[in-house]
């Protein structure tokens, strides 16, 4: 496991973050205490950026036919019509 200091990829402020990495996966994101931009208190979007960089992230619209049903891929048109 490695701890890598880098900037947040969420917005253009470039807050420093510490990425706890193992293999090719970000396990956890920690605040960087020596950051002049965020004073060591980055926003929630930066601290949780690893959740949207996950391979398990949904990349297309999904619809469930009923409450207990399994999510299935659908088109954007059908998804927008459904909601």
Secondary structure, 3 states (H helix, E strand, C coil): CEEEEEECCCCCCCCEEEEEEECCEEEEEEECCCCCCCCCCCCHHHHCHHHHCCCCCCCCCEECCCCCCCCEECCHHHHHHHC
